[in-house]
């Protein structure tokens, strides 16, 4: 075997081993808590920011200055990004799934096995999807962080 081909094969094996280790760790987190710790924390913070943005949009009379109009636009964009991230993270948790036996005529033991089997596959699916969707989650987090910073800047400007 050519040395460069052997290096390519070794690199492929290492990449597969690294991905497998990440997948196993992610699946274990999902099995224990229903979601990865990172996704759960991000979901909590995103929901809180969305609530704050909603209150800012509905309860505060900011006037009609240029800064107030820009703030309203930024808040709307922030709420939209928060909604997308919340939807994505909710789909990556076991709480979003309800697994029940589909056929009521199935024997109870078989129905339990069927539900447990589907739940096990769902944990694996969520664990792997969490890895695949990591870049999308990080991009949305970055957009929300920029929106949050801009909201803070506009609020400070309004106070002057």
C-alpha contacts under 8 A as a table, 3 or more apart, distances in Angstrom:
res1	aa1	res2	aa2	distance
1	X	5	X	6.81
1	X	6	X	6.59
2	X	5	X	5.26
2	X	6	X	6.29
3	X	6	X	5.02
3	X	7	X	6.26
4	X	7	X	5.07
4	X	8	X	6.26
5	X	8	X	4.97
5	X	9	X	6.20
6	X	9	X	5.08
6	X	10	X	6.11
7	X	10	X	5.04
7	X	11	X	6.05
8	X	11	X	5.07
8	X	12	X	6.19
9	X	12	X	5.08
9	X	13	X	6.23
10	X	13	X	5.09
10	X	14	X	6.19
11	X	14	X	5.09
11	X	15	X	6.09
12	X	15	X	5.09
12	X	16	X	6.16
13	X	16	X	5.12
13	X	17	X	6.14
14	X	17	X	5.00
14	X	18	X	6.15
15	X	18	X	5.16
15	X	19	X	6.19
16	X	19	X	5.14
16	X	20	X	6.01
17	X	20	X	5.05
17	X	21	X	6.19
18	X	21	X	5.17
18	X	22	X	6.33
19	X	22	X	5.14
19	X	23	X	6.05
20	X	23	X	4.99
20	X	24	X	6.07
21	X	24	X	5.21
21	X	25	X	6.20
22	X	25	X	5.18
22	X	26	X	6.08
22	X	131	X	7.70
23	X	26	X	5.08
23	X	27	X	6.03
23	X	127	X	6.25
23	X	128	X	5.70
23	X	131	X	7.12
24	X	27	X	5.09
24	X	28	X	6.14
24	X	127	X	7.80
25	X	28	X	5.19
25	X	29	X	6.35
26	X	29	X	5.15
26	X	30	X	6.28
26	X	36	X	6.36
26	X	127	X	4.85
26	X	128	X	7.16
26	X	130	X	7.49
26	X	131	X	7.65
27	X	30	X	5.07
27	X	31	X	6.04
27	X	123	X	6.08
27	X	124	X	5.51
27	X	126	X	7.32
27	X	127	X	4.39
27	X	128	X	7.21
28	X	31	X	4.99
28	X	32	X	6.16
28	X	127	X	7.94
29	X	32	X	5.21
29	X	33	X	5.93
29	X	34	X	7.20
29	X	35	X	6.35
29	X	36	X	5.19
29	X	37	X	7.09
29	X	127	X	7.87
30	X	33	X	5.38
30	X	34	X	4.45
30	X	35	X	4.31
30	X	36	X	5.45
30	X	93	X	7.36
30	X	94	X	7.48
30	X	123	X	5.98
30	X	126	X	7.20
30	X	127	X	6.22
31	X	34	X	5.76
31	X	35	X	7.60
31	X	123	X	6.02
32	X	35	X	7.98
33	X	36	X	7.10
33	X	37	X	7.80
34	X	93	X	5.53
34	X	94	X	4.79
34	X	95	X	6.70
34	X	123	X	7.87
35	X	39	X	6.54
35	X	40	X	6.22
35	X	92	X	6.69
35	X	93	X	4.67
35	X	94	X	6.50
35	X	126	X	7.81
35	X	127	X	7.95
36	X	39	X	5.25
36	X	40	X	6.18
36	X	93	X	7.89
36	X	127	X	7.70
36	X	130	X	7.81
37	X	40	X	5.11
37	X	41	X	6.17
38	X	41	X	5.29
38	X	42	X	6.10
39	X	42	X	5.07
39	X	43	X	5.99
39	X	89	X	6.26
39	X	92	X	7.91
40	X	43	X	5.13
40	X	44	X	6.26
40	X	89	X	7.75
41	X	44	X	5.14
41	X	45	X	6.27
42	X	45	X	5.22
42	X	46	X	5.94
43	X	46	X	5.07
43	X	47	X	6.10
43	X	85	X	7.63
43	X	86	X	6.00
43	X	89	X	6.29
43	X	90	X	7.69
44	X	47	X	5.32
44	X	48	X	6.32
45	X	48	X	5.07
45	X	49	X	6.17
46	X	49	X	5.13
46	X	50	X	6.06
46	X	82	X	5.87
46	X	85	X	7.48
46	X	86	X	6.81
47	X	50	X	5.04
47	X	51	X	6.19
47	X	82	X	7.20
47	X	86	X	7.06
48	X	51	X	5.10
48	X	52	X	6.27
49	X	52	X	5.06
49	X	53	X	6.06
49	X	82	X	7.69
50	X	53	X	5.08
50	X	54	X	6.04
50	X	78	X	7.52
50	X	79	X	5.58
50	X	82	X	6.00
50	X	83	X	7.74
51	X	54	X	5.04
51	X	55	X	6.19
52	X	55	X	5.13
52	X	56	X	6.07
53	X	56	X	4.98
53	X	57	X	6.07
53	X	75	X	5.91
53	X	78	X	7.49
53	X	79	X	6.64
54	X	57	X	5.07
54	X	58	X	6.14
54	X	75	X	7.92
54	X	79	X	7.36
55	X	58	X	5.20
55	X	59	X	5.48
55	X	60	X	7.39
56	X	59	X	5.78
56	X	60	X	5.46
57	X	60	X	6.32
57	X	72	X	6.64
57	X	75	X	6.99
62	X	65	X	7.99
62	X	68	X	5.52
63	X	68	X	6.17
64	X	68	X	5.80
64	X	69	X	6.15
65	X	68	X	5.14
65	X	69	X	6.27
66	X	69	X	5.23
66	X	70	X	6.10
67	X	70	X	5.08
67	X	71	X	5.98
67	X	154	X	6.17
67	X	157	X	7.28
67	X	158	X	6.59
68	X	71	X	4.97
68	X	72	X	6.23
68	X	154	X	7.58
68	X	158	X	7.22
69	X	72	X	5.15
69	X	73	X	6.35
70	X	73	X	5.10
70	X	74	X	6.18
70	X	154	X	7.73
71	X	74	X	5.06
71	X	75	X	6.03
71	X	151	X	6.15
71	X	154	X	5.97
71	X	155	X	7.55
72	X	75	X	5.08
72	X	76	X	6.19
73	X	76	X	5.17
73	X	77	X	6.32
74	X	77	X	5.08
74	X	78	X	6.06
74	X	147	X	6.36
74	X	150	X	7.37
74	X	151	X	6.63
75	X	78	X	4.93
75	X	79	X	6.11
75	X	147	X	7.50
75	X	151	X	6.95
76	X	79	X	5.13
76	X	80	X	6.25
77	X	80	X	5.08
77	X	81	X	6.25
77	X	147	X	7.56
78	X	81	X	5.16
78	X	82	X	6.06
78	X	144	X	5.89
78	X	147	X	5.72
78	X	148	X	7.33
79	X	82	X	4.98
79	X	83	X	6.09
80	X	83	X	5.12
80	X	84	X	6.39
81	X	84	X	5.14
81	X	85	X	6.22
81	X	140	X	6.57
81	X	143	X	7.32
81	X	144	X	6.35
82	X	85	X	5.13
82	X	86	X	5.93
82	X	140	X	7.97
82	X	144	X	6.91
83	X	86	X	5.08
83	X	87	X	6.09
84	X	87	X	5.20
84	X	88	X	6.21
84	X	140	X	7.98
85	X	88	X	5.04
85	X	89	X	6.03
85	X	137	X	6.80
85	X	140	X	6.36
85	X	141	X	7.74
86	X	89	X	5.21
86	X	90	X	5.89
87	X	90	X	5.20
87	X	91	X	6.23
88	X	91	X	5.25
88	X	92	X	6.51
88	X	137	X	7.82
89	X	92	X	4.94
89	X	93	X	6.76
90	X	93	X	5.48
90	X	95	X	7.51
90	X	96	X	6.07
91	X	94	X	7.94
91	X	96	X	5.90
92	X	96	X	7.71
92	X	126	X	5.43
92	X	127	X	7.93
92	X	129	X	7.21
92	X	130	X	6.43
93	X	96	X	5.86
93	X	97	X	7.70
93	X	126	X	6.71
94	X	97	X	5.45
94	X	122	X	7.66
94	X	123	X	7.23
94	X	126	X	7.74
95	X	98	X	7.45
99	X	115	X	6.07
99	X	118	X	7.41
99	X	119	X	7.01
100	X	115	X	6.07
101	X	104	X	6.90
101	X	111	X	5.39
101	X	112	X	7.37
101	X	114	X	6.83
101	X	115	X	6.03
103	X	106	X	5.66
103	X	111	X	7.93
106	X	110	X	6.44
106	X	111	X	5.91
107	X	110	X	5.35
107	X	111	X	6.12
108	X	111	X	5.01
108	X	112	X	6.17
109	X	112	X	5.21
109	X	113	X	6.28
110	X	113	X	5.03
110	X	114	X	6.06
111	X	114	X	5.00
111	X	115	X	6.23
112	X	115	X	5.17
112	X	116	X	6.02
113	X	116	X	5.03
113	X	117	X	5.85
114	X	117	X	5.10
114	X	118	X	6.17
115	X	118	X	5.16
115	X	119	X	5.99
116	X	119	X	4.97
116	X	120	X	6.05
117	X	120	X	5.10
117	X	121	X	6.32
118	X	121	X	5.10
118	X	122	X	5.99
119	X	122	X	4.87
119	X	123	X	6.21
120	X	123	X	5.19
120	X	124	X	6.47
121	X	124	X	5.07
121	X	125	X	6.06
122	X	125	X	4.92
122	X	126	X	6.03
123	X	126	X	5.19
123	X	127	X	6.05
124	X	127	X	5.11
124	X	128	X	6.20
125	X	128	X	5.34
125	X	129	X	5.98
126	X	129	X	5.06
126	X	130	X	5.95
127	X	130	X	5.23
127	X	131	X	6.76
128	X	131	X	5.25
128	X	132	X	6.38
129	X	132	X	4.87
129	X	133	X	5.83
130	X	133	X	5.26
130	X	134	X	5.99
131	X	134	X	5.27
132	X	135	X	7.37
133	X	136	X	5.27
133	X	137	X	6.18
134	X	137	X	5.09
134	X	138	X	6.09
135	X	138	X	5.03
135	X	139	X	6.09
136	X	139	X	5.11
136	X	140	X	6.30
137	X	140	X	5.23
137	X	141	X	6.11
138	X	141	X	4.95
138	X	142	X	6.10
139	X	142	X	5.09
139	X	143	X	6.28
140	X	143	X	5.04
140	X	144	X	6.10
141	X	144	X	5.11
141	X	145	X	6.03
142	X	145	X	5.00
142	X	146	X	6.20
143	X	146	X	5.18
143	X	147	X	6.20
144	X	147	X	4.98
144	X	148	X	6.04
145	X	148	X	5.01
145	X	149	X	6.21
146	X	149	X	5.11
146	X	150	X	6.18
147	X	150	X	5.04
147	X	151	X	6.09
148	X	151	X	5.08
148	X	152	X	6.28
149	X	152	X	5.16
149	X	153	X	6.30
150	X	153	X	5.00
150	X	154	X	6.16
151	X	154	X	5.14
151	X	155	X	6.08
152	X	155	X	5.13
152	X	156	X	6.16
153	X	156	X	5.19
153	X	157	X	6.17
154	X	157	X	4.95
154	X	158	X	6.16
155	X	158	X	5.07
155	X	159	X	6.37
156	X	159	X	5.15
156	X	160	X	6.71
157	X	160	X	5.38
